[in-house]
Amino acid sequence: MSLHPQLHAITERIVRRSAASRAAYLAGIDAALRDGPFRSRLSCGNLAHGFAACGGTDKKRLRGGVTPNLGIITSYNDMLSAHQPFETYPEQIREIAREWGATAQVAGGVPAMCDGVTQGRGGMELSLFSRDVIAQSTAIGLSHDMFDAAIYLGVCDKIVPGLLIGALAFGHLPSVFVPAGPMTPGIPNKQKAEVRERYAAGEATREELLEAEAASYHGAGTCTFYGTANSNQVLLEAMGVQLPGASFVNPEQTLRGALTREATVRALEMTALGDDYRPIGRIIDERAIVNAIVALMATGGSTNHTIHWIAVARAAGIVVTWDDMDQLSQLIPLLTRVYPNGEADVNRFAAAGGPAFVFGELIRAGLMHGDIVTVARGGMADYAREPRLQDGQVTWVDGIIRSADEDVARGVDNPFESQGGLRLLRGNLGRSLIKLSAVKPQYRSIEAPAVVVDAPQVLNKLHAAGLLPQDFVAVVRYQGPRANGMPELHSLAPLLGLLQNQGRRVALVTDGRLSGASGKIPAAIHMTPEAARGGPLGKLREGDIIRLDGEAGTLEVLVDEAEWAARTHAPNTAPAANDLGRNLFAVNRLVVGPADQGAISISCGPAAADGSAWDYDAEYELGHDAAAADAPHEAKDA
C-alpha cells in the first residue's frame, strides 16, 4: 500500500523544517566515526583503566580492541516493579557476548523514579526533570568511549525518553532497547478505579483501598494499564529500536530471556566492526518519529509523550510541533481500547493482537512508514510479526490480520473512532491538549464557572468543605515546568471522576501534566504559555465562565475583551518547598523550556555552527505557522 498523501505531506513538512538542524546532527555522527573503533583512540593508560577489573578473557579481548564491546546503561532498582527484573540482565548480556567472542560492560546506571509512588507528593516535582538527568547520566556512562554499541535497560515514564535523548547524543553507536515486560493481570482496572472513587467519597476505608491497590500492583513488571510506561514500549517498536513483539512479554516467561539474548546478538551484529552497521542516530529519522506519533494516536497512548517525543526528536535534530501531532491525530483512527480508554489491560491487548496487529493495519493502510531501517533485519515489516520460542530460539511469525478481541483492538476498516486519541485545544487561554480517547463523547464539551486554585490539594479541601459548585471547571495553575517542575495531577482524577459519576459536569484546565492514565473527565492539560511565564491562566478569576469543546478543539474564557486586557496576573499562592531535593532543581526550573517545545532543561540536540546550543525557538514558531497554512491543502490532497 502506498503512503497516505496526508501522512506524506506532514512528514515532508517536518523534513523541510528540520533540514538545517538534522544535517548538523548527522554531520556529528559522521565526525564521531572518522577515526575507526573507539577504543583505539584511547591512550594505554586510558584503556588499562577501562579493563582493569575484567576477567582474563574479557581483558584480553578489550585489550585487543578488534572485537565488539557493548555498553549497558541500566535503570535497575529493586523498589520499582518495572525495573526490578533488570537486576540479572547485565550478567546475562555479558555471558551472551562472551559466547559470540565479544564483551559487555555496565557503562553506568541512571535514576528511575516512579510517578505511582510520588503521585500527589512533593517528589513528583522532580519527575519531569529526572528525564533530563537520565539523559545526562546516560551520556556520562558512555563518555568513556569504550563501546561499539549500547544496550539500554529501561521501561517507565521518564526513563525511556531520557535514555533515548542520551542515546541520540551518541548517535553513532548502534543501540537496542530491552524491556522487562508487564506484570501479569491483577484485579480489573475498573474495579480498582471504583474503590478509589469510593474512598474519595468516604465510602471505603484505607484498608480496602490498599487491598485493591496491592491486588492491582502485585508483582514484577510494569503496571498493566496503558500509561506512559507501556506507551513507551509501543513507541520504541514503532521507531524500530526495540525488537518486534518484545514489549508485552511477562518477566517470568522463558521467551523474555530469549528476547534479551536476541537483542544482545543484534547489538553485536550492528557495530561498525561488522558489515551491518546501524547507528541509532540514523535509524531515528523524521519517518521514525512520525511512526511513533502515529502509534501513539492509534493506540490512545500517554499524553506525556506530547512533551517527551518533541524532546526526543529535538535530540536527533528534528523539529516536531503540537500542530503536527494534532494533524496526525485527526488522520489516524483509534484502533485500541486499553485502560484508561477501555477496560482491558496490556496483557489482554497483547492477546488480542498487540502492536503487531496495529502496525500491520497501519502499514497496509498507508498510515505508517513501512520503509524505515530498524534494529530488526527486515525493517518495519518485521514489526507486524510476533515472536515465538522454538527449540529455545526466537522465531517470528506473521501477526494476525483479524483482531482476536474486537472489544480491545480493531482494524482500520472498523475503528473505535475515526480519529486518534489526542486533540490540540486553542483559544484565548493559550494552547493545550486533551486526551479525547479517555473521555466519553457526552462529556467532551462543557461550559461552566471556574474554580481557580494554585495547588491541587486546595481542590480536595474545597470539596471536603462542600464549597464546590454543582458544575465547574477546576483550574489548577502554576503547575508548569518553570513554576514547580510540572508534576502530574493524577491524584485529582478520583475526586473529579466521583463528581462526574454523580451527574455533575466537571473538567480540568491546567498547565501541569497528566499521565497516560489521565482518567475519564475532560482535561485541558500542558497549557502553554504557563502561568509562571505570564500565560493567560494567571488572569483567570473565580467564577469566570470557561467553554471547553474537545471535538472542536477550542478552549476559551468568556470575559469581555476590554476587561480581560485590563486584568493583571494573580501571584502564585502555592507554598514554596525545598524538601525532598526540590531545592537542587532550582536551575532546571529557571532555564526549562515550554511544554510544547519538550520542557527541556538541558542542552539537547546538535550544536550550532558557533558551538552554542541550537536555537529552536524560531523553528517552532515557523512550525506552527506552516502547519496551519499546510492543513487545508493536505486535507484537499487526502
Secondary structure, DSSP 8 states (H G I E B T S, - for coil): ----HHHHHHHHHHHHHTHHHHHHHHHHHHHHHTTSSGGGGS-HHHHHHHHTTS-HHHHHHHHH--S-EEEEEE---SSSTTTGGGGGHHHHHHHHHHHTT-EEEEEEE-----HHHHTTSGGGGGHHHHHHHHHHHHHHHHTT---SEEEEE--STTHHHHHHHHHHHTTTS-EEEE---B----S-HHHHHHHHHHHHTT-S-HHHHHHHHHHHS-SSSB-SSSSHHHHHHHHHHHHT-B-TT-TT--TTSHHHHHHHHHHHHHHHHTSTTSS----HHHHSSHHHHHHHHHHHHHHT--TTHHHHHHHHHHHTT----HHHHHHHHHHS-B-B-BTTSSSB-HHHHHHHTHHHHHHHHHHHTT-S------SSTTGGGGGGEEEEEETTEEEEEE--SS-S-TTTB--TTS-SBSS-SEEEEEETTEEEEEEGGGS-GGGSEEEEEEEEESSHHHHHHHHHTT-S-SSEEEEE-S-SHHHHS--B-GGGHHHHHHHHHTT--EEEEESSB--TT--SS-EEEEEES-GGGT-GGGG--TT-EEEEETTTTEEEE---HHHHHH-------S----TTTGGGGHHHHHH---GGGT---S--S-B-TTSSB---HHHHHHHHHHHHHHHHHHHHH-
